[in-house]
Amino acid sequence: MTVLEALMGSRTSAEVHPLPIPLLVYIVNEWGDAPRIEAHEGTEPYPSVENLRSESPAFWAHFPAVEEATLIETANLVHPVFASASGAECAERLNALIAKAKMSPALASDTWSVHEVWHTARPGRAILAGATLALIDHLRHEPDASRLGTCEGDACVDVYVDQSPAGRRQYCSLTCQNRARTRAYRASRRARRARDGTSP
């Protein structure tokens, strides 16, 4: 038994491969209950898992068994991280995911190059572990947890990662942003007309 296996306490552990952030956001928004229900899409069919795998076959080779139920569970567990009300809550929720996926960090080497690796003692939750590690890696380079957010548009709680210079993103997409601006403009115009006593 290697030192790493001793640390993990199991020979059935699997190395964790972080999901690309755009892929993680897509999974949470397309398979998560909260985004689907808020958008009145709860009864709509889910996207095809096979189509998802076909877009990045080399990456998905790390996850040989991907089922719809696994993506739904992962999305529902990760969405609250993006909806956190504070950095402390974000950290607490990520710690809970680390525990749920039974993840542990260790050091490995490639000749003289030493690097950090994560393993999960629950290979059946490898995608959840990959999603969790993706967020850990993101926060390692951008520790401002407020940049992980949920859309403030009507009928939308899709998640996003704010990569804007100012860090003031509020919407998941330009579509939601434009809708909100249109509604705000119309509401302001109605209020002005009501105040001035003019007709529409």
N, C-alpha and C positions, 0 to 999 in steps of 0.2 A: 504493500500500500504506500502510495506517495504521500508527501507531507500535505499536498493539496487535498487528497482524498481524506486524510485524517481530519483536516480542518472542516471539511464538508460533512464528515461522518457517514458518507454513503458513496458506493461505487456507481450508483445510478444517477449521480448528478450530471447536469448538462451545462455546457458553456452558454452564457446569455449573449445573444446578438441583438444590439439595440435597433429598434425600428427607426428608419428615417423619419424626422419630424413631420414632413408633409403626409407621409403614409399614416402615421399615428393619428394625425388630425382627421384624415379622411375616414379611418376606421371608426373613430369615436363619433363622428357626425353622421355616418351612414348606417352604423349598426347599433348605436346607443339609443336606449328607450327615450330619454329626455329630449334629445333633438328631434326625434321622429314624432313623438306625441305633440310637442310644442308646435311643430310645423303641420300638424294634422295629417301626418303620414304613417300613423301607427298601424294601419291595416294594409299599407302598401308592401309589395314584396321587397325583400332585401336585394342588394346588388349580388351578382353572381360571384361566388367564391373562386370559381375556376378562372373567371376573367381577371380577378384580382391577382391570382397567382401567375397568370400568363404574362402580366405586365413586367414582372421582375423575377423570372424563374431562378436566376442564380441566388438571389436573396432568399426566396421562399424555400430553397433547398435545405435551409437550416431548420425549416418547420415542415417536416414531411406530412404531418396530419393536421390540416387546418379545416375545422368544421364551422358552420354558421353559428352554432351555439357557443363556440369558443370566442368568436369575434364579438358576439353580443355580450357575453360575460365580461370580456376585456374592456369593451367600450363603456359598459355601465360602471365598472370599477374605477376607470381612469377619469371619466367626466368630472367627478367631484373635485379632483385635483385642480382642474382648470377653473372651477367655480369657487375656489377657496376665497374666503373673505380677508385673509391676512397671510403673511409669510409663515407665521407659526402654524396656521391651519394647513397650509400647503405642505410644510415639512411633516406634520403629524400624519397627513393622509398618505404621503409617499412612504413614510415609515411603515404604515399599515400594509401597503402594497408589498413592500420588501418582505415583511413577515408572512403575508399570505402566499407569496410565491417562494418563500424559503430561500431567499437570495443571500449570498455571502461573497464578499470581495476577497481577492488573494492576489499574489504577485506571480507572474510567470516570466519566462525569458525565451528569447529567440537569439541564440548565440549569446552575445554580450548585451543585447538590448532587453532591459527589464521593463515590464509594463503591467498595468493593472488589468485583471480579468474578473468577471463576475460569473458565478455559477448558481444554478437553481437546483434544489433538491426535489423539485416537483416538475419534472420534464413536461407533464401534461399542461402546465401553465407557463410554458416557454414564451408564448406570445405576450402574456401579461408581464412576465419578467423583462422581455425585450422592450415593452412600452414603458415600464418603470425606469429601466436603465437609460432609455432615450431622454426622459425628463431629467434624470440625475445628471447626465452628461450636459444637457442644455443649461441647467442651473449652475453647473460647475463653471461654465464660460459666461453665463449671464444670470447672476444670482438674484436679479430683481424678479421675484415671483409674480408681481402685479402684471408682468407682460404675458402671463398665461391667463387667458380670459375667456369669457363666454359673451356671445353677441347680445347687445342691448336693443336690437331691433324687435319689432312686434312679431309674435309668433316664431321666434327664433332664439335658441340657446346653443347654437353651434359653437364649438370651441375654436380658438385661434391662438397663434403665437405672435405677439406684437414685436416686429423687427423694425419698426419705424424709428427714426432718429430721436423724435420727441417722446416716444413711449406713451402716446395718448390715444391709441387705437381703441375703438368702442364697438366696432362691428366686424362680423366675420368676413364680409365681402363688400364690394362696391355696390352691389344690388341692394343689400340691406341699408347701407349708408345713404344711398340716393332716395330710397323709400322714406327713410326717417326725415331727411331734409325736405322732401316734398310735403310730408304730413305736417312738419313744423311750419313750413311756409304757409300752407293753407289754413292752419289753425291761427297763425298770426294775422293773416288777412281777414279771417272771419271776426276775430276779436277787434281789429281796427275798425271794421265796418259797423260792428255793433256799438262800439264806443262813439263813432261819428254819426250814427243814426242813418247810414246810407244803406241802400239795398244791394244785394249781391250783384 
